[in-house]
């Protein structure tokens, strides 16, 4: 009977397993293979071993001087920053009545739905480099500047703007999962906690709220890691070109697109994508260490 049930389970899972193999396993396997080759999309791939990886860390000055530092800076600020903001907003929304909570949750979540072209248009108008840009217009009227500033073309400001826009749009499904996690905590646990000595809201968050919603915290952490690296293309969208001005907003995703879609050096671009994949995997494992189940 058990054998019959397990066979039915595999039949139900077969569409998912087929799609997972076709769109995840095969592309990742091909990328790993191409990372060890010299491939220009026209001729057959030529096996060169670890030469692409060696070149990335020893000969690629752009990668070492701009791409790697920019990626680390962007990930360290946007990832943990967006994650903490998501949790705090979810916790604060859980303290108010359901109707205003629903409206506010929708307002906070809406920026994450405007990724891509729509978001770029909104922020490009705000940071436009002429007098019609909202920020330049306000600063000129207030007398803080005499001439418009090229916000999106200036290496001095581009990374800061990328971080601001990314944090603004970071309240995605991770935020909704955290909100659901906070709302589903049994209130009797809080009452028992106060009887055992908890004295304020901060202790309540540390000793009850976070430990009670570890699955949602883990999901939010993994989504924060993935979203952070996905939004790395923001610099190209805002500045209008790849590479970004003086490589100020150049991150791993832009570097992969530059080599893969502009120079057609697919082997080198595949090696970069494998390094990015390893980085995401390491950060995901770190999230499991923090919030995963011990058993």
SVG drawing of the C-alpha trace seen along z (x, -y; Angstrom):
<svg xmlns="http://www.w3.org/2000/svg" viewBox="-11 -80 58 82">
<polyline fill="none" stroke="black" stroke-width="0.4" points="0.0,0.0 2.8,-2.4 4.6,-1.5 1.5,-2.3 1.1,-5.7 4.7,-6.7 4.3,-5.9 1.3,-8.2 3.2,-10.9 6.0,-10.7 3.4,-11.0 2.0,-14.2 5.5,-15.5 6.7,-14.6 5.7,-17.9 7.6,-19.9 10.6,-17.5 10.6,-17.8 10.5,-21.6 13.1,-21.8 15.4,-19.6 14.9,-21.4 15.1,-25.0 17.4,-24.7 19.6,-21.6 20.4,-21.7 21.2,-25.5 23.3,-25.4 25.2,-22.3 25.8,-23.9 27.0,-27.1 29.5,-25.2 30.8,-23.3 31.1,-26.5 33.0,-28.2 35.9,-25.8 35.8,-26.7 36.6,-29.4 33.2,-30.0 32.2,-32.9 28.7,-31.6 29.8,-30.9 32.6,-28.3 32.4,-25.2 33.5,-25.6 37.2,-24.9 38.2,-23.3 40.8,-25.6 40.5,-24.3 40.6,-26.9 42.0,-29.7 38.8,-31.8 38.8,-31.6 42.5,-32.5 42.0,-35.4 39.1,-36.8 41.2,-37.0 44.6,-37.9 44.1,-39.8 40.6,-41.4 41.4,-44.8 37.8,-46.0 36.6,-43.0 39.1,-43.4 39.0,-47.3 35.3,-48.0 33.0,-45.0 34.0,-43.0 34.1,-46.0 30.9,-47.4 29.1,-44.0 30.3,-43.5 29.3,-47.1 25.9,-46.8 25.2,-43.4 26.3,-44.3 24.1,-47.4 21.0,-46.4 20.8,-42.8 20.9,-43.2 19.4,-46.7 16.4,-45.6 16.0,-42.6 16.0,-44.5 13.6,-47.1 11.3,-44.4 11.1,-42.8 10.6,-46.0 7.8,-47.2 6.2,-43.7 6.4,-43.8 5.0,-47.4 2.1,-46.6 1.2,-43.6 0.5,-46.0 -2.3,-47.9 -5.9,-46.9 -6.5,-44.7 -8.1,-47.2 -5.4,-49.9 -2.8,-47.1 -4.0,-45.6 -4.0,-49.0 -0.5,-49.9 0.9,-46.4 -0.4,-46.9 1.3,-50.3 4.6,-49.0 4.6,-46.0 3.6,-47.8 7.2,-49.1 8.4,-45.6 5.9,-45.0 7.2,-48.0 10.6,-46.4 12.2,-47.0 11.1,-49.6 8.3,-51.2 10.6,-51.7 13.4,-53.1 11.1,-55.6 9.8,-56.9 13.3,-57.3 14.9,-58.6 12.4,-61.5 13.2,-62.1 17.0,-62.1 16.9,-63.6 20.1,-65.6 18.4,-68.8 16.2,-71.4 13.0,-69.4 14.2,-66.6 12.3,-66.8 15.4,-66.7 17.3,-69.3 14.2,-71.5 13.8,-71.5 17.4,-72.2 17.5,-75.0 14.4,-76.7 15.8,-76.3 19.1,-77.9 21.3,-74.9 22.8,-74.5 23.2,-76.9 23.4,-74.4 21.6,-71.0 23.6,-68.0 23.9,-64.9 22.9,-62.5 22.7,-59.3 25.8,-60.0 28.0,-61.0 30.3,-58.3 30.0,-60.1 26.2,-59.6 25.3,-56.6 26.0,-53.8 24.2,-55.8 21.1,-56.2 21.2,-52.5 21.2,-51.6 18.3,-54.0 16.2,-52.7 16.9,-49.1 16.0,-49.6 12.8,-51.3 11.8,-48.3 13.0,-45.6 9.7,-45.0 8.7,-41.9 7.4,-38.5 9.9,-38.2 8.2,-41.1 4.8,-39.5 6.1,-36.2 7.4,-38.0 4.1,-39.8 2.3,-36.5 4.8,-35.0 4.3,-37.7 0.5,-37.6 0.4,-33.8 2.4,-33.7 0.3,-32.4 -0.4,-35.3 -0.3,-32.9 3.5,-32.6 3.8,-36.3 1.8,-36.1 3.9,-33.2 7.0,-35.2 6.0,-38.2 5.3,-35.8 8.8,-34.4 10.4,-37.8 10.3,-39.6 10.0,-43.3 9.8,-45.2 9.0,-45.0 12.7,-44.7 13.1,-41.5 9.8,-40.3 11.2,-40.5 14.5,-38.9 13.2,-36.0 9.8,-35.3 9.0,-36.9 12.1,-36.0 12.5,-32.4 8.8,-31.8 9.0,-32.7 12.3,-31.2 10.8,-29.6 9.5,-33.0 12.8,-34.7 14.8,-32.1 12.5,-32.6 12.9,-36.3 16.7,-36.0 17.0,-33.8 14.7,-36.1 16.8,-39.1 20.0,-37.5 18.4,-36.6 16.7,-40.0 19.9,-41.9 21.8,-40.2 18.9,-40.5 18.6,-44.2 22.3,-44.7 21.2,-45.5 19.6,-48.7 22.8,-50.8 22.5,-50.1 18.8,-50.8 19.3,-54.2 22.4,-55.4 21.2,-54.1 24.3,-52.1 26.6,-49.1 29.2,-49.7 28.0,-52.3 29.8,-55.7 33.4,-55.1 32.2,-51.7 30.7,-53.4 27.6,-51.2 29.2,-48.1 28.3,-44.9 28.5,-41.2 25.3,-41.0 26.4,-43.9 29.9,-42.4 28.3,-39.1 26.0,-40.9 28.9,-42.9 31.0,-39.9 28.2,-37.6 25.8,-39.9 28.2,-42.6 31.6,-40.9 30.1,-37.4 32.8,-35.8 30.3,-33.2 32.9,-31.0 34.2,-34.0 30.7,-35.2 29.8,-31.6 32.8,-31.6 31.6,-34.9 28.0,-33.5 29.4,-30.4 31.3,-32.6 28.0,-34.6 26.1,-31.3 28.7,-30.2 28.4,-33.5 24.6,-33.2 24.9,-29.6 27.3,-30.5 25.1,-33.4 22.0,-31.1 23.9,-28.5 24.7,-31.2 21.0,-32.1 20.3,-28.4 22.8,-28.5 21.0,-31.5 17.4,-30.5 17.3,-26.9 16.0,-24.1 18.7,-22.4 17.1,-18.9"/>
</svg>
